[in-house]
Amino acid sequence: MLNPNGKSRIGPHTVLASDVLSRSFYDRDAVLVAQELLGKLVVRRARAGLCIGRIVETEAYLAEGDPACHSFRGKTKKNATMFGRPGVAYVYSIHARYCMNAVTEAKGRASAVLIRAIEPLVGIDLMQHRRGVERVTDLCRGPARLCEALGVNRLLDGWDITRCKRLWIAEDSQPAGAGVRIARSLRIGVTSAKEAALRFFIDRSPFVSGAKNLHTTPAIDLAPRTKAAEST
């Protein structure tokens, strides 16, 4: 719960209510959002406790010309959230597990960014309990793993992640620091649009998913980030 100063005390990290990413952050091109989500914090508050992780890997799924995107063949009951407003969670099931996306661009566009991996920061004991895994680098290394560790399921599909409740994404008040390299590669596990280099990740991070040879590629230059895009 936030204290009177608008802060939530969470060990080494302090998340401000004002640090929650605004809807305008998501109301942009999915490729740009996928890049700029790297380093942000996923915050999950549940009855069992608070869990926080830093995003280290994402994938963009495009509204047009992307057969790997769930919206490619049109709107259905399962993917309806993608066609709604930006800044909500699109949670889908796969093999009895779940994957979490952030919906991007204007309502009706139906693009999204898959959160592929996070670096656990707070609530690690709870994540280990949920997953039945002790090794920290394996807790959230992959989209289904991170959802299990955070306790995210279809009940959070359509959840507004621009509010400081239950599930949200925020700026990191203690970022990883200078020298962090952003890399990109082909997406992992897709059966179509395999040639699209729409996976973005923190270069050489031990928390990134996939084989080790996928953990580093030539760095890319990101467009300068603006305060307007990141503020609430």
Buried (B, 14 or more C-beta within 10 A) or exposed (E): EEEEEEBBEBEEBBBBBEBBBBBBBBBBBBBBBBBBBBBBBBBBBBEEBBBBBBBBBBBBBBBEEBEBBBBBEEEEEEBBBBBBBBBBBBBBBEEEBBBBBBBBBEEEBBBBBBBBBBBBBBBBEBBBEBBEBEEBBBBBBBBBBBBBBBBBBEEBBBBBBBEBEBBBBBBBEEEBEEEBBBBBBBBBEBEEBEEBEBBBBBBEBEBBBBEEEBBBBEEEEEEEEEEEBBEB
